[in-house]
Amino acid sequence: MRFTVQAGDDEICLLTAHLESFPSGMAERISQFQEVLKIMRTETRPSIFGGDTNLRAREVSRWF
């Protein structure tokens, strides 16, 4: 989900998601997270993402 909120004179993009939770869903979960990152990279306003990513440590190491 994506929302735009007004913060004083500024707009902020808020995003939330609940990614695939089953251990066997790694490919789907990574695809879903890549979509979130794609949205955030193209968003011109400051963006905040919060949600239940269900990412495992080995999956997170791809980005951080």
N, C-alpha and C positions, 0 to 999 in steps of 0.2 A: 504494500500500500504506500502511496505517496501523497503527502499533504504539503501545502504551502501555507505558512503562518506568518503573520505580521508581528515583528518584534521592534517596536518603536517605529522608526522610519524605514527599517529594513525588512526584507522578506527572507525567510529561511525555508529550505526544503527538508522535510522530515520524512524518513522512509522506515518502514518496518516490514518484517517478513518472518515466517516460520518455515525454515527450510526442512527438507526431507530428514526424517529422524532415524530411520532404520540403518544399522551398520552396512547393510548390503546396498544402500542407496547412495554410495559415495559419488558416483558419476553424476547423478541427478542433483545432489546437494552442491557439488562444485559448479555445475552448470547454473544453478539457481543463484549462487553467490556471485558468479561472474556477471550475471545479468544485473545484480544490485550494483556492482562496481562500475559497470558500463553506464548505468543511469547516473551514478554519482560523478563520473568523469565528464559527462556531457552537460551536467547541470551547471548553470551559470551562477546560481545563488549558493551561498554557504549551505552545506548539507550535513545532516546528522542521521546516522543509521543506528537503529536499536532493534533487536529482535532475538529470536531463538534460532541461532545459526546451526546448532547441532554439529558444528565442525569439530573434527578430531584433530589432535596435535599434528599428525602427519599431513593433514589437509591444509592447516593454517600455514605451515612452513612454506607453502607455495608463494605466499604473498608477503610474509613478514620474516 
